[in-house]
Structure formats: C-alpha cells, structure tokens
Amino acid sequence: MDVSQRVHVVYSGNVHGVGFRFAAERIATRLELTGFAKNLPDGTVEVVCEGKRSRLSDFLEDMGKAMFGYIGSSRVEWEAPRAEFSSFEIRM
C-alpha cells in the first residue's frame, strides 16, 4: 500500500546558487508533492515534501540525478504527514 508520508531532507555540498531549490520545485510539482525548499544560513538546503511514499522515493532519486555533482551529502528523515501544504513552494 502506497501511504502518504513526509520526508525531511537537508542537502549539503555546493547547493546554493546552482538552481537547487528550483530543481526541487520542478521535480516535486511533476510528482504532485507538496512542501517547500529553503536555503539555510549554514550553506545547506532544507526540503520538506509530503505525498505518496513511492513518489517521495522518486523525488529523492530524481534530485540525486538532477543535482549530481552538487550534492555532497543528504540527511533524510521519514516522518508522518502533517497535511499542512497545498502546493510546493520555494521559501526565502
């Protein structure tokens, strides 16, 4: 069964100034996920997505492919969905 979940990811590496948040938005929108991408002051990017677990897994895989060479590491935490988003957005 493909249940809804939430994934919270913090990406590090060369992830600022390379279109990282826009890539996350494009991929999340295509996969019909909700949430946000946000640059953090320490040079990382935080991404929170909610949707079907299989689509969240696709998101993680697609981000890895789209931003290959920019991602140094990622910390992924799976969580229960909170249903607080109506779309995917880029936050400042």
C-alpha positions as CSV (number, residue, x, y, z in Angstrom):
1,M,0.0,0.0,0.0
2,D,1.4,3.4,-1.0
3,V,0.6,5.6,2.0
4,S,1.2,9.3,2.4
5,Q,4.3,10.3,4.2
6,R,6.6,13.2,4.8
7,V,10.3,13.4,4.0
8,H,12.6,16.0,5.6
9,V,15.9,16.3,3.8
10,V,18.9,18.6,4.4
11,Y,21.3,18.7,1.5
12,S,24.9,19.8,1.8
13,G,27.6,20.4,-0.7
14,N,27.6,23.0,-3.5
15,V,23.8,23.6,-3.2
16,H,23.5,27.4,-3.1
17,G,23.4,29.5,-6.2
18,V,23.1,26.5,-8.6
19,G,19.3,26.3,-9.1
20,F,18.9,23.7,-6.4
21,R,15.6,24.9,-4.9
22,F,14.2,25.4,-8.4
23,A,15.1,21.8,-9.4
24,A,13.4,20.6,-6.2
25,E,10.3,22.6,-7.0
26,R,10.2,21.3,-10.6
27,I,10.6,17.7,-9.6
28,A,8.1,18.0,-6.6
29,T,5.5,19.6,-8.8
30,R,5.9,17.0,-11.5
31,L,5.4,14.2,-8.9
32,E,2.4,16.1,-7.3
33,L,4.1,16.5,-4.0
34,T,3.6,19.4,-1.6
35,G,6.1,21.2,0.7
36,F,9.0,23.6,0.4
37,A,12.7,24.1,-0.4
38,K,14.7,26.7,1.6
39,N,18.3,27.8,1.7
40,L,19.7,27.7,5.2
41,P,22.3,30.1,6.6
42,D,24.9,27.4,7.0
43,G,25.0,26.7,3.3
44,T,22.7,23.7,3.2
45,V,19.2,23.4,1.6
46,E,16.2,22.1,3.6
47,V,13.5,20.3,1.7
48,V,10.2,19.0,3.1
49,C,7.9,17.1,0.9
50,E,4.6,15.3,1.5
51,G,2.8,12.8,-0.7
52,K,2.8,9.1,-1.6
53,R,5.8,7.2,-0.3
54,S,6.7,5.9,-3.8
55,R,6.6,9.5,-5.2
56,L,8.8,10.7,-2.4
57,S,11.3,8.0,-3.2
58,D,11.2,9.1,-6.8
59,F,11.8,12.6,-5.7
60,L,14.9,11.7,-3.8
61,E,16.2,9.6,-6.7
62,D,15.4,12.4,-9.2
63,M,17.1,15.1,-7.1
64,G,20.2,12.9,-6.8
65,K,20.3,12.6,-10.6
66,A,19.4,16.2,-11.4
67,M,21.9,17.7,-8.9
68,F,24.6,15.1,-9.2
69,G,28.0,16.7,-8.6
70,Y,26.4,19.4,-6.4
71,I,25.2,17.3,-3.5
72,G,27.9,16.3,-1.1
73,S,25.6,14.5,1.3
74,S,22.0,14.4,2.4
75,R,20.3,13.7,5.7
76,V,16.9,12.1,5.1
77,E,14.3,11.7,7.8
78,W,10.9,10.0,7.1
79,E,8.0,11.3,9.2
80,A,4.3,11.1,9.5
81,P,2.5,13.6,7.1
82,R,1.0,16.7,8.7
83,A,-1.1,17.9,5.6
84,E,0.0,21.5,6.1
85,F,0.8,22.3,2.5
86,S,-1.4,22.9,-0.5
87,S,1.5,23.1,-3.1
88,F,5.3,23.1,-3.3
89,E,7.0,26.4,-2.8
90,I,10.4,28.0,-2.6
91,R,10.9,29.8,0.7
92,M,13.4,32.5,1.4
